[in-house]
Amino acid sequence: MNRKPQSFQPLAIVMTVLAALVRLAPHPPNFSPIGGVALFGGARLRGWQAYVVPLLALAITDPIRSRMEGGYPAYSSGTIIVYASFMISVFLGRTFLRNTNSPVRIASVVFAGSLQFFLITNFFSWFSLGDIYPRTLSGLATCYIAALPFYGRTLLGDLFFSGVLFGAYALLSRRLESARTIAA
């Protein structure tokens, strides 16, 4: 059944923020809720909130994670690329997932979001780290190959957290709609 999702903005905002906070819990590298948060936020949050809430989640949790993980710089030259890539995922959620609960469609867009993140961020790594990867086609290929294990974890994390977010939202919004109908 692929009913149009009900809109419960407070629920969507709370779920987005809570999922973003899960980013602060210990997790394997790249197995993070942020990709799912971006897609879910794009699909279920209205207007500017769809972009601002996931962006704020990144901006707030990055310095906290930095301190927790040894004090590396929270922001770097690549931060804008990473954040922009997550904003593309928000756009994908807004464009392709706003009116669906279809697991196949959600999984397809999750795959697209993970893939664009992998391609964009690793292209930037290749381009900006000329001392590690030569700026040749071969160097780009080497960069992408070296990043494949991280892509696998990114995809699995995005699938997992998107599944949890979209599934929980569908279940909770149905219950809220039933409660609203009973109250009326």
PEUR-V677309 format. One record per backbone hydrogen bond with DSSP energy under -0.5 kcal/mol. CO is the residue of the C=O (numbers start at 1). NH is the residue of the N-H. If there is no record, write none. Layout:
BEGIN
co=CO nh=NH
co=CO nh=NH
END
This chain:
BEGIN
co=6 nh=8
co=8 nh=12
co=9 nh=13
co=10 nh=14
co=11 nh=15
co=12 nh=16
co=13 nh=17
co=14 nh=18
co=15 nh=19
co=16 nh=20
co=17 nh=21
co=18 nh=22
co=19 nh=23
co=20 nh=23
co=21 nh=24
co=22 nh=25
co=28 nh=31
co=30 nh=32
co=33 nh=37
co=34 nh=38
co=35 nh=39
co=36 nh=40
co=37 nh=41
co=38 nh=42
co=39 nh=43
co=40 nh=44
co=41 nh=45
co=46 nh=49
co=46 nh=50
co=47 nh=50
co=47 nh=51
co=48 nh=51
co=48 nh=52
co=49 nh=53
co=51 nh=55
co=52 nh=56
co=53 nh=57
co=54 nh=58
co=55 nh=59
co=56 nh=60
co=57 nh=61
co=58 nh=62
co=59 nh=63
co=60 nh=64
co=61 nh=65
co=62 nh=66
co=63 nh=67
co=64 nh=68
co=65 nh=69
co=66 nh=71
co=66 nh=72
co=67 nh=70
co=76 nh=79
co=76 nh=80
co=78 nh=82
co=79 nh=83
co=80 nh=84
co=81 nh=85
co=82 nh=86
co=83 nh=87
co=84 nh=88
co=85 nh=89
co=86 nh=90
co=87 nh=91
co=88 nh=92
co=89 nh=93
co=90 nh=94
co=91 nh=95
co=92 nh=96
co=93 nh=97
co=97 nh=100
co=102 nh=106
co=103 nh=107
co=104 nh=108
co=105 nh=109
co=106 nh=110
co=107 nh=111
co=108 nh=112
co=109 nh=113
co=110 nh=114
co=111 nh=115
co=112 nh=116
co=113 nh=117
co=114 nh=118
co=115 nh=119
co=116 nh=120
co=117 nh=121
co=118 nh=122
co=119 nh=123
co=120 nh=124
co=121 nh=125
co=122 nh=126
co=123 nh=127
co=124 nh=128
co=125 nh=129
co=129 nh=132
co=129 nh=133
co=132 nh=134
co=134 nh=136
co=136 nh=140
co=137 nh=141
co=138 nh=142
co=139 nh=143
co=140 nh=144
co=141 nh=145
co=142 nh=146
co=143 nh=147
co=144 nh=148
co=145 nh=148
co=147 nh=150
co=147 nh=151
co=148 nh=152
co=149 nh=153
co=150 nh=154
co=151 nh=155
co=152 nh=156
co=153 nh=157
co=154 nh=158
co=155 nh=159
co=156 nh=160
co=157 nh=161
co=158 nh=162
co=159 nh=163
co=160 nh=164
co=161 nh=165
co=162 nh=166
co=163 nh=167
co=164 nh=168
co=165 nh=169
co=166 nh=170
co=167 nh=171
co=168 nh=172
co=169 nh=173
co=170 nh=174
co=171 nh=175
co=172 nh=176
co=173 nh=177
co=174 nh=178
co=175 nh=179
co=176 nh=180
co=177 nh=181
co=178 nh=182
co=179 nh=183
co=180 nh=184
END
